[in-house]
Amino acid sequence: MKKFNPPKLEIPFGEKKILLHCCCAPCSSAIVECLLANSARPTLFYFNPNIYPREEYQKRRDESMRHAEMLGLEYVEADSEHKPWLESVKGLECEPERGARCLKCFEIRLLATAKYAAENGFKVFATTLASSRWKDISQINSAGELAAKKYPQTFFWAQNWRKGGLSERRSQLLREYGFYNQQYCGCEFSIRKQ
């Protein structure tokens, strides 16, 4: 296998301490590797109350935790209650993927990330959501910027994690680590759209 050379990153403010919102281990893997190669030390922040059913949430959480432990990284699991998330997206159930429901979901998750960052001394936060080709990067960036405005002592790093060979590297690491790879975004509405 060809050796992977992670791209050189311009990390905001030269920060080495990054709060990285993680949706799952496969999406996190190449991003974390790239951050570490650029002398940044991410703390993995798992806040995904959208994931349904509970067993699916646990599988994804456990794989994210395993990934963090393998690399000796700090891992934070935040509130995972699905019911408040459902209340927040009420009326958006029939929206298509990449529609208003997804934007609302990103806002909820990144707002919680920014809040944790502000309360725990992180200046910069980012998300692995932007690594998925199934997601609308402009929605993710909009949600992240909105969250950073709510917590102005934080900065949302709107990095496109699909570039620099990271998508291909994600696939390699998925196989190498034997990560569980989900087949839908996370919520019950995305299951129906398969």
C-alpha positions as CSV (number, residue, x, y, z in Angstrom):
1,M,0.0,0.0,0.0
2,K,1.2,3.5,-0.9
3,K,2.4,5.6,2.1
4,F,-0.1,8.3,3.0
5,N,1.3,11.8,3.4
6,P,-1.2,13.9,5.3
7,P,-1.8,17.4,3.8
8,K,-0.3,20.4,5.6
9,L,-3.0,22.2,7.5
10,E,-3.3,25.9,8.4
11,I,-4.7,25.5,11.8
12,P,-6.5,28.6,13.0
13,F,-4.4,30.7,15.4
14,G,-1.7,28.0,15.4
15,E,-3.8,26.2,18.1
16,K,-2.6,22.7,19.0
17,K,-5.7,21.9,21.2
18,I,-8.7,21.3,19.0
19,L,-12.2,20.1,20.0
20,L,-13.3,17.8,17.2
21,H,-17.0,16.9,17.0
22,C,-17.1,13.3,15.8
23,C,-20.0,11.6,14.1
24,C,-18.3,8.2,13.9
25,A,-14.9,6.5,13.9
26,P,-14.7,6.0,10.1
27,C,-15.2,9.7,9.4
28,S,-12.9,10.7,12.3
29,S,-10.0,8.4,11.4
30,A,-8.2,10.2,8.6
31,I,-9.0,13.6,10.1
32,V,-7.5,12.7,13.4
33,E,-4.4,11.2,11.7
34,C,-4.0,14.4,9.7
35,L,-4.4,16.6,12.8
36,L,-1.8,14.5,14.7
37,A,0.6,14.7,11.7
38,N,0.2,18.5,11.9
39,S,1.1,18.6,15.6
40,A,-2.5,19.2,16.8
41,R,-4.0,17.2,19.6
42,P,-7.7,16.7,19.1
43,T,-10.1,15.9,21.9
44,L,-12.9,13.8,20.4
45,F,-16.3,15.1,21.3
46,Y,-19.2,12.7,20.7
47,F,-22.5,14.5,20.6
48,N,-25.0,12.8,18.3
49,P,-28.5,12.6,19.8
50,N,-29.9,12.2,16.3
51,I,-28.7,8.6,16.0
52,Y,-31.4,6.0,16.1
53,P,-32.0,3.3,17.3
54,R,-30.2,3.2,20.7
55,E,-28.2,0.1,19.6
56,E,-26.9,2.0,16.6
57,Y,-25.9,4.9,18.8
58,Q,-24.0,2.6,21.1
59,K,-22.2,0.9,18.2
60,R,-21.0,4.2,16.8
61,R,-20.1,5.5,20.2
62,D,-18.1,2.4,21.1
63,E,-16.1,2.5,17.9
64,S,-15.3,6.2,18.4
65,M,-14.2,5.4,21.9
66,R,-12.1,2.5,20.7
67,H,-10.5,4.8,18.1
68,A,-9.6,7.5,20.8
69,E,-8.2,4.8,23.1
70,M,-6.0,3.3,20.4
71,L,-4.4,6.8,19.9
72,G,-4.4,7.8,23.5
73,L,-6.7,10.8,22.9
74,E,-9.1,12.4,25.2
75,Y,-12.7,11.4,24.5
76,V,-15.9,13.1,25.7
77,E,-19.4,11.7,25.3
78,A,-22.0,14.4,25.7
79,D,-25.8,14.0,26.3
80,S,-27.3,11.5,24.0
81,E,-31.0,11.8,24.6
82,H,-32.9,11.3,21.4
83,K,-36.3,12.6,22.5
84,P,-35.2,16.3,22.8
85,W,-33.6,16.0,19.3
86,L,-36.9,14.7,17.9
87,E,-38.7,17.6,19.4
88,S,-36.2,20.0,17.8
89,V,-36.8,18.7,14.3
90,K,-40.6,18.3,14.7
91,G,-42.3,19.4,11.4
92,L,-39.1,18.6,9.4
93,E,-39.6,14.8,9.3
94,C,-40.4,14.7,5.6
95,E,-37.6,17.0,4.5
96,P,-35.2,15.4,2.0
97,E,-31.6,14.6,3.0
98,R,-29.5,17.8,2.8
99,G,-32.7,19.7,3.6
100,A,-33.9,21.8,6.5
101,R,-33.9,18.9,8.9
102,C,-30.2,18.2,8.3
103,L,-29.4,21.9,8.8
104,K,-31.3,21.9,12.1
105,C,-29.5,18.8,13.2
106,F,-26.1,20.3,12.4
107,E,-27.0,23.4,14.3
108,I,-28.0,21.4,17.4
109,R,-24.8,19.3,17.4
110,L,-22.4,22.1,16.7
111,L,-24.0,24.5,19.2
112,A,-23.4,21.8,21.9
113,T,-19.8,21.5,20.6
114,A,-19.2,25.2,20.8
115,K,-20.7,25.4,24.3
116,Y,-18.4,22.6,25.5
117,A,-15.5,24.3,23.8
118,A,-16.3,27.6,25.5
119,E,-16.7,26.0,28.9
120,N,-13.6,23.9,28.7
121,G,-10.9,26.2,27.3
122,F,-11.0,25.2,23.6
123,K,-10.5,28.2,21.3
124,V,-11.0,26.2,18.1
125,F,-13.6,23.5,17.2
126,A,-14.3,21.6,14.1
127,T,-16.4,18.7,13.0
128,T,-16.0,15.4,11.1
129,L,-19.4,15.9,9.5
130,A,-17.7,17.8,6.7
131,S,-15.9,14.6,5.6
132,S,-19.0,12.9,4.3
133,R,-19.9,13.3,0.6
134,W,-23.5,12.8,1.6
135,K,-23.5,16.0,3.6
136,D,-23.9,19.6,2.4
137,I,-20.7,21.4,3.5
138,S,-22.3,24.8,3.2
139,Q,-25.0,23.7,5.8
140,I,-22.3,22.4,8.1
141,N,-20.3,25.6,7.8
142,S,-23.3,27.7,8.4
143,A,-24.2,25.7,11.5
144,G,-20.7,25.9,12.8
145,E,-20.4,29.7,12.2
146,L,-23.8,30.2,14.0
147,A,-22.5,28.2,17.0
148,A,-19.3,30.2,17.1
149,K,-21.4,33.5,17.1
150,K,-23.3,32.2,20.1
151,Y,-20.0,31.5,21.9
152,P,-17.8,34.3,20.6
153,Q,-14.7,33.1,22.6
154,T,-14.7,30.1,20.2
155,F,-13.8,29.8,16.5
156,F,-15.4,27.3,14.1
157,W,-12.7,25.8,11.8
158,A,-14.6,25.3,8.5
159,Q,-12.1,22.8,7.0
160,N,-13.0,20.7,3.9
161,W,-11.9,17.3,5.1
162,R,-12.7,15.7,1.7
163,K,-9.6,17.0,0.1
164,G,-5.9,16.2,0.3
165,G,-6.5,12.4,-0.1
166,L,-8.4,12.2,3.2
167,S,-11.5,10.5,1.6
168,E,-9.3,7.8,0.2
169,R,-7.4,7.5,3.5
170,R,-10.7,7.2,5.4
171,S,-11.5,4.1,3.3
172,Q,-8.0,2.6,4.0
173,L,-8.2,3.2,7.7
174,L,-11.8,1.8,7.9
175,R,-10.4,-1.5,6.6
176,E,-7.2,-1.3,8.6
177,Y,-8.9,-0.8,11.9
178,G,-12.0,-2.9,11.1
179,F,-14.3,-0.1,12.1
180,Y,-18.1,-0.6,12.1
181,N,-19.3,1.3,9.0
182,Q,-22.9,2.5,9.2
183,Q,-25.1,2.5,6.1
184,Y,-27.2,5.6,6.9
185,C,-26.7,9.0,8.3
186,G,-28.1,8.4,11.7
187,C,-31.7,9.4,12.3
188,E,-34.8,7.3,11.7
189,F,-35.7,9.6,8.8
190,S,-32.4,8.9,7.0
191,I,-33.1,5.2,7.4
192,R,-36.3,5.6,5.4
193,K,-34.5,7.5,2.6
194,Q,-32.2,4.6,1.9
